[in-house]
Structure formats: structure tokens, C-alpha cells
Amino acid sequence: MAKEKFDRSKPHVNVGTIGHIDHGKTTLTAALTKVSAERGWGKFVSY
């Protein structure tokens, strides 16, 4: 069973966060996705 070819026409960014528990990694990620969505670069997902 063949898989579909991956469409690489859209720009993308992978962001990794490291840090101690309860130091705001999820909040930072949510803020980045919200700003990205407001600028029309992505879709906001509430955490």
C-alpha cells in the first residue's frame, strides 16, 4: 500500500522547548501560535 507523497510547498518551522516543569513552556508555545495565527501564518490552538 503506497503512501501519499508529502507536500513540501508550505513553509514550516519546528520549535523545541526545554526547561524545568512549571516554567512556562506551554504558555510560550500558545503565545507563539496565537501571534502566528493573528499574522495569518498558522492556526491558533488553545492549550
C-alpha positions in Angstrom: 0.0 0.0 0.0 1.7 3.2 -1.2 1.5 6.4 0.9 0.8 9.8 -0.5 3.8 11.9 -1.3 4.4 14.6 1.3 3.6 18.1 0.0 6.6 20.4 0.8 5.2 23.5 -0.8 4.2 25.2 2.5 6.9 26.8 4.7 7.2 25.3 8.2 9.1 25.6 11.4 9.8 23.1 14.1 10.2 24.6 17.6 11.5 22.6 20.5 11.3 23.8 24.1 13.3 22.6 27.0 13.2 23.6 30.6 12.0 22.8 34.1 8.4 21.9 35.0 6.1 24.9 35.5 8.5 27.4 33.9 6.1 28.5 31.1 6.9 26.3 28.1 3.3 25.6 27.2 2.4 29.3 27.7 5.2 30.3 25.4 4.1 27.8 22.8 0.5 29.0 23.0 1.6 32.6 22.6 3.8 31.8 19.6 0.9 30.0 17.9 -1.5 32.8 18.7 0.7 35.5 17.2 1.4 33.3 14.2 -2.3 32.9 13.6 -3.0 36.6 14.0 -0.5 37.3 11.3 -2.1 34.7 9.0 0.8 32.2 9.2 -1.0 29.4 11.0 -3.9 28.2 13.1 -4.3 29.0 16.8 -4.7 26.1 19.1 -5.5 26.8 22.8 -3.6 24.8 25.3 
